[in-house]
Amino acid sequence: MKDNKFRYVLMSLAVIFVLATGACTAAAPAATAVVAPATTAAVEPAAPTAVALPAEIVVGVVQPLTGPFAVFGKEGQIGAELAIKHINEAGGIKSMGGIQIRLVVEDAGGTADSAKLATESMISKNHPVAILGEYISRFVMAASEVTDREKVILIADALVPQITQMGRQYLFRPGPTATNHGAMAYQFVKDTAAAAGIEIKSMAILNEDSANGRANS
């Protein structure tokens, strides 16, 4: 599971730095036709204005680190720490001059309300470029109200399909949905049975009664 979280964070960081690099790059001014008088030299266009790069890139992790959902929240934190350690030790963000990443962590707690408050706290105290985590779908739905309002990227590892159907402008999900997981599990059972020459006449689906469970089913 930690390897999966590590890969998820690497994919997430790739998304962050594509977006962050674009935001830090100054756009060249549009070319303007200049008609010079016969006795005057042609006017050269102004050089693009240089944009100062930050001293570091701050990335936040908001995960449930206490309460009933802490087991995967802590794995998400460990995955982020490993991925960012790997990037920094490899020379930082090379396309931005080797800038290092600083990870800050906030406990989302055990409810959607506490996750929303933790997201507000994370942004007000640390001003991150992006926030990773919030793996419980209802946590993401609540927290993304804050990140959209504050224009902070939220890259979530929650699975319920609806979280990316709410019209949020700063919310991204690089992984598969719960519906994808359910379909793949079903196909795996069918393929395994067929390879073993076993005929399946009926199949039971058992999931918890939650948005995630219903999407899997």
Residue pairs with C-beta under 8 A, 6 or more apart in sequence:
1 72
1 75
2 75
2 78
2 79
2 82
4 79
5 75
5 76
5 78
5 79
5 80
5 157
6 79
6 82
6 83
8 76
8 79
8 157
8 174
8 175
9 76
9 79
9 80
9 82
9 83
9 84
9 132
10 83
10 86
11 174
11 175
12 130
12 132
12 155
12 157
12 172
12 174
13 59
13 83
13 84
13 87
13 101
15 153
15 155
15 172
15 174
16 59
16 129
16 130
16 153
16 155
17 57
17 93
17 95
17 96
19 130
19 153
20 57
20 96
20 129
20 130
21 93
21 95
21 96
24 51
24 53
24 54
24 96
25 51
26 48
26 49
26 50
26 51
27 48
28 48
29 45
29 46
29 48
31 45
32 45
34 42
34 43
36 42
36 43
53 96
53 97
53 99
54 99
55 99
56 99
56 100
56 101
56 102
57 93
57 96
57 99
57 100
57 101
57 102
57 129
58 101
58 102
58 104
58 126
58 127
58 128
58 129
59 80
59 84
59 101
59 102
59 103
59 104
59 128
59 129
59 130
59 131
59 132
60 103
60 104
60 105
60 106
60 122
60 123
60 126
60 128
60 130
60 131
60 132
61 76
61 77
61 80
61 103
61 104
61 105
61 106
61 131
61 132
61 133
62 105
62 106
62 107
62 108
62 115
62 118
62 119
62 122
62 131
62 132
62 133
62 134
62 143
63 72
63 73
63 74
63 76
63 77
63 105
63 107
63 108
63 133
63 134
63 135
64 70
64 72
64 73
64 107
64 108
64 109
64 110
64 115
64 135
64 136
64 139
65 73
65 74
65 77
65 105
65 107
65 108
66 107
66 109
66 110
67 109
67 110
68 110
69 110
69 135
69 136
72 135
73 108
73 133
73 135
76 132
76 133
76 135
76 157
77 105
77 133
80 103
80 132
80 133
81 103
84 101
84 103
87 93
87 101
88 100
88 101
91 98
92 98
92 99
92 100
92 101
93 99
93 100
93 101
104 122
104 125
104 126
104 128
106 118
106 119
106 121
106 122
107 118
108 114
108 115
108 118
108 119
108 133
108 134
108 136
108 139
108 143
109 115
109 117
109 118
112 136
112 138
112 139
112 141
112 142
113 142
115 134
115 136
115 139
115 142
115 143
116 142
116 143
116 145
116 146
118 143
119 131
119 134
119 142
119 143
119 146
119 147
119 154
120 146
122 128
122 131
123 131
123 146
123 147
123 150
123 152
128 152
129 152
129 153
130 152
130 153
130 154
130 155
131 143
131 147
131 152
131 153
131 154
131 155
132 155
132 157
133 156
133 157
134 140
134 143
134 154
134 156
134 157
134 158
135 156
135 157
135 158
136 158
137 158
137 159
137 160
137 162
137 163
137 211
137 212
138 211
139 158
140 154
140 156
140 158
140 163
140 171
141 162
141 163
141 166
143 154
144 154
144 156
144 163
144 166
144 168
144 170
144 171
146 152
147 153
147 154
147 168
147 170
147 171
148 168
148 169
148 170
148 171
151 170
152 170
153 170
153 172
154 168
154 170
154 171
154 172
155 172
155 173
155 174
156 163
156 171
156 172
156 173
157 173
157 175
158 173
159 175
159 176
159 177
159 178
159 181
159 212
159 215
160 177
160 178
160 211
160 212
160 215
161 177
161 178
161 179
161 215
162 211
163 171
163 173
164 171
164 172
164 173
176 184
177 215
178 212
178 215
178 216
179 215
179 216
181 216
182 205
182 207
182 215
182 216
182 217
185 216
186 203
189 200
189 203
190 200
193 199
193 200
205 216
205 217
207 213
207 214
207 216
207 217
